[in-house]
Structure formats: C-alpha cells, structure tokens
C-alpha cells in the first residue's frame, strides 16, 4: 500500500504511514490533503517551521503580514492529532476573532480537504477539535487570552501536549506566567507565532534574552509567494521604508521604539483588535484639523467614548468655505442620534474661518487653539502637547478601541517629544516631522482634538425613550477641568 492509496485502510494498516508522517510533517501536508488546485507546494519557510516543531520543544516565529501563517498553524494542529495519541492542543490568541474566525476557520477548511479515513477520525467544532473515538483524551481547544482570566494554559495533562499561541506579541505576560508550569511539562511543546508589534513581553524575550531556550524563525513578506508583490511597495509608499509599520508588516522585524516616541506601536495594534463594550452612553465628538498649505490635509476624526467610530477622513486642497461645506455635509448625512455633541476645530490659520462658518450654520462647533497653555497641570508647554499625551493615556489604559486605520496608527506612532529647558514636554511640530522625511501628522492631530473637550453622557434608561428631537443628555466628566 502506498501513502497515496489508503482510503479504505484501517488505523493498523496506516501505522507505517503515520510513523513516517510523525517523523516528516512536510510529507503529511503534501500527502494527507486533497488540495483543490493540485499538490500543496510548501513555502521554504513553512517546511523549515514544520521541521522545527518536530525537533524543538519551544518554537517562536515572527512574520510579516499575509505569509500563510494561519494555514501553517492548521497543518501543525492536524498533523499533531493524526500522528500522536493521546494528544492535547490548547490554543490561545488575544481576541476571540483571531481564534474562531481566523484560526478555527482555517482548521475547518483543511479538515474538509483531508483524505479518508483521516477526516473521519477528527471532528471540528466551533471552538474545539476532537479525536472522534476518544474526545476526552485527544483534542484541541480555543481559549481567548485575557489578563482578567489568565488560566488559558492551566489544567492540561497529556503525554503529547502542544501549546499554540497565535498573535503572541499581543498576549499579556500574565498568561505565560500562569501557564508556565504546564508549558514546562516534560515532552510538552510550545509554539508562538505573530507579527512582532512590541519590544517587550514574552514573545519579544523569546527572540532576545530567552533566545537560548527558544528556536526562532523570521518570515518576511519576500519569503512567501502568497504575498502580493505590490504589497511591500504599497506599504513603503504609504508609511515609508524606515517606518515601524514597514518593519513589522513587511520585514517581520520588531519596531524601533525611540526613547522619545510618544506612542508605542503595540498599544495601537492592540487597540485595533481589542474587543470592548460599546460606548453608547456617550454622544460622539468630532475633531477637525484644517490644512493650512501645501500637501497638508484637512482631517476629520470621530470618537464615541472609548471607541474610534471609523477611519479618519481627509481632504486635500480645500479652501475655508469648501472645508466648512464638507463638514456640514458630513454632519447632515449623520443620523440625528449619532451626531456629535461638539465638533472641535483647530482655529490656528484658516481654521478660524471654518469655525465662524459652522457657527453661522448652527453646527455645534468649538474652536480650540492648540498653541495655548495646557488646561491641566504644569507638565506641558502647550495644549497640543497635553492632548497627545491624553491619547497615550487612553491607549495605555487598554480599554479603548481603534478602527482598522493604519494611516492614523502610522502617524500616532511616528511623532516624538522633547523636554524644554524649563522642564516642560513639547511634542514635535509638523515642520520638524517633515525635516525627518515624515508626512505631516494631520490625521493624528484631528484624533487628538477629540480629547479636547468634555463628554456628553446619555443615561442608559433614556435610550429606549429616544426620539429624534427629544435627545436627553447631561454634561459628563470633563478631564480638562478635573
């Protein structure tokens, strides 16, 4: 019997094949599936990584975006459960979406393509994979990594343990600390994968101060034929080849964290995928940074409580009246219950004219001069500096949600600060950024402006009674005057 002719074979008949696959996981991938477009052509990095899982107890893989990591993880999990018995595979990631929609969706897809009788041995459920004849002894399970419930890797015992951590850079250290005992069980294997978004934490340490205990691999977009050849050029054109976005998403490198960078990339990346409770108790607030000259953009940001409502919008080459008209059109196109309590506009330059026009049209606008003294405390030189650090504080609290807005994230993470001779914090100006070869941070400044006022809170019981024209609200906590 050849490895390609076993559709009616029993487990006993397949024993030589299973033993061969256990020693060569790459053969398992190329022989165990009925791929729709012919035999699976493994990437070089996938074959190297499959062999690394076989040969090492601790494997960490950092990668660029779209290199085929989810398919690789699905192959590893299916290989482990076909060739090892009994076997248990706890899988975790920072979000339920990453586990259920991405990883478990990939497992289900490849399970459907398995040849018989292999496919019938395994059942794939929404958050669990089971060996049909022994579901309590041999299974894989998805558990979201939450710092409030750090027991993702506790309570597992098996002679064949495989721990999977996907998007490991976003997993809190407490998860690894709590699970350290189980992960260190004799014979247990641990594999971490992900984009290297931060320069601290367990995932980062595996490539640095714990490197002697981990087998590490790096996979850039150039190592995978699955990545569009245009993708690296698009990221370079949009964010710059020296940007952290390019380093992380194209090269698979950890970001360069400047000592004087205001906002770390990992804070934004975590906020983009974080699951938070809706902020329906607050009216939205908009921030508008008005372009003054040249290639700068007018930018409009929208926030409701702790949530960015949509990617920041921007326009080029608009004069005062055109800018006011765009904001009015945006306001009128918004359902009444979702309209902002305030539109905060930077009045420096032509912004003052925009504010006057919006006032004239009875739009709830308020001008803010970000060059003025800060509203709170003595740490900052100007109000703009204070607003930038309020944004950082909101991200550090880890209870906010950013939209899928890479342009905003690139700007938030690219700005630096300095300390003046008087000991006050001063955020880098747009002109200083341009001298470093960076684009003006118009989108980020618009987002910062949304933190320039109080909050209009709606009592929860009033939502059911809401009708257009009868919106009830009260003035909420204002950090600017606390």
Buried (B, 14 or more C-beta within 10 A) or exposed (E): EEBEEBEEBEEEEBEEBBEBBBEBBBBBBBBBBEEEEEEBEBBEBBBBBBBBBBEBBBBBBBBBBBBBBBBBBBBBBBBBBBBBBBBBBBBBBBBBEBBBEBBBEBBBEBBEBBBEBBBEBBBBEEBBBBBEEEEEEBBBBBBBBBEEEBEBBBEBEBEBBBBBBBBBBBBBBBBBEBBEEBBEBEEBBBBBBBBBBBBBBBBBBBBEEBEEEBBBBBBBBBBBEEBEEEBBEEBBEBBBEEBBBBBBBBBBBBBEBBEEBBBBBBBBBBBBBBEEEEBEBBBBBBBBBBBBEEEBBBBBBBBBBBBBBEBBBBBEEBEBEEBBBBBBEBBEEBEEBEBBBBBBBBBBBBBBBBBBBBBEBEBBBBBBBBEEEBBEEEEBBBBBBBBBBBBBEBBEEEEBBBBEBBBBBBBBBBBBBEEEEEEBBBBBEBEBBBEEEBBBBBBBBBBBBBBBBBBBBBEEEBEEEEEEEEBEBEEBEEEBEE
